[in-house]
Amino acid sequence: MLTGKQKRFLRALGHSLKPVITVGKSEVTEALVKETSIALDAHELIKIKLLESCLMDRNEVARLLAEGCEAEVAQILGRTALLYRQAKEPKLELPKQTAKKG
């Protein structure tokens, strides 16, 4: 589970990314989940764009893709979503989780 600090870090990195995956009227299929998983293996952090023809709710699309790829949703903004999954050899170094005081 990503912390708020880690999500902010990923959102900052994702701002300049171009969408790697587009979801259209065929919506979330097994092939799309597989393609998303391959993209996550290559990039760790990817941007997904929902086209106007996609009738599914944006939160549902992000949740289904994240569950199918064992990834985490870093952000949903408008018709785009950011997904993150740590690679076997991580390219991104996330801020560390800090222990709560008290």
N, C-alpha and C positions, 0 to 999 in steps of 0.2 A: 504494500500500500504506500502510495506516495504522500509525503507530507506537503503542507502548503508551500513551504520554502522550495521544495523540489519541483512542485508544479509551476511556481513562478519562474524558476530557472528554465524549465522546459518550454514554457510559453514564450519567454524571451528568445530562445533559440529558434522556436518554430515560426516566429513572426516573419522571417525572411525566406522560409521554405516555400517551394512551389508544390502544389498538390501532386502526389504520386498516384493516388487511387481516386477514381471518380465513381460515384454511385448514381446510376440512372434508373430507368423504369424497370429493369430486371431486379433491382433492389439487392438485398443481401442473399447471395447464393453460396453454395459450397466452393465454387470456383473463385468467387471474390474473396472469400475468407482465406483460401490457399494463396492467392495472389498477394493479399495483405500480409500474410505471414512471411512470404518470401521477401517482400519489401522491408518488413521489420528486421529480418535477418541481415539485410544489407545496410540499412540506415539507422536502426534503433528508434529514431523519432521520425514519424511521417505525418504528412498533412493529407486529410481526406476531404474531398469536395463532394457535396450533394448537389446534383443537378436539379433543375426545376421539375424534371419529369419524375423524380423520386417522390413517391407519395407517402413513404414511411416517415414517421417522426424522427427528427435528427438525433434525439437522445436514444431512441430505440436502435437506430442504425449503429451509432457509436458503441452502445452496450453490446450488441450482437457481434460486431467485429472484434471488440476487445475480448469478449468471452471466447470466441472461436479461435483467437490467436494467442490467448493467455497473455494479453497485454493490458495496459492501463490507459484510461482516458485522461489526458493531461488538460484538455480544454475542449469546449464546444462553444463556438462563437459564430453566430449566423448560420450559414450553410456549410461551415467547415468544422472539422474536428482534428485534434492532434492525438495520436496514439503513440505510446512509448512501451518498448519491451527491451530490457537489457540483453545485449548480445552475449554469446559465450566468451568473446574477447571484447569487452566494453570499449567503445570509442568515446563515450561521454562520461564524465565524472560528475555525478550528482552531489549537491551539498549533503553533508552528513546529517543524520538524524541526531538531534541533541536530546540528552536525557532531561526529563522534567525536574525542576527543583522543587523541593518542598517535602 
